[in-house]
Amino acid sequence: MIGVARFGTLEWWKEFENVWNSDETILSALKGFSFTAVYKMSDAPPDMKPIFQKTEDGKVVETRYMEPTDETEYVFEAKGEVWKGLLTGKINPTMAMLKKDLAVKGSWGRLMKRMKGFSRLLELLKVVETEW
């Protein structure tokens, strides 16, 4: 563990990758599922870039800053206060998606088939020690 990291930084997302890859629940729920995603903060400061993540067979294999040429299957985007609410448990992820406070773009059919894994993903966000 790296200790406390500022949310949205590459260091924070690398720690999230470590948490994900050591969690048997998400690895089992997403086994056989591969996808790419970008995580964005819509009101991010200029020094905070979107994060690209590649998952193969349920395991995160790459986490880095997104490049302009990257294409992803999923986009998760919210304002900073929404991300903070999700990470602190003050905002329910399902309600955030329904109210479109957490925008999720991509194949909902594929996502729904792996809802247990994606729900776990949202739970694991709370595990990383976070500085705001």
Protein Blocks (a to p, Z undefined) as FASTA:
>chain_A
ZZjadehiaklmmmmmmmmmmmmklmmmmgoiacddddddfkbcfklccdddddeehiaf
bdcdddfkbccfbdcdddfklmmmmmnopacfklmmmnomaccedjfklmmmmmmmmmmm
mmmmmmpccdZZ
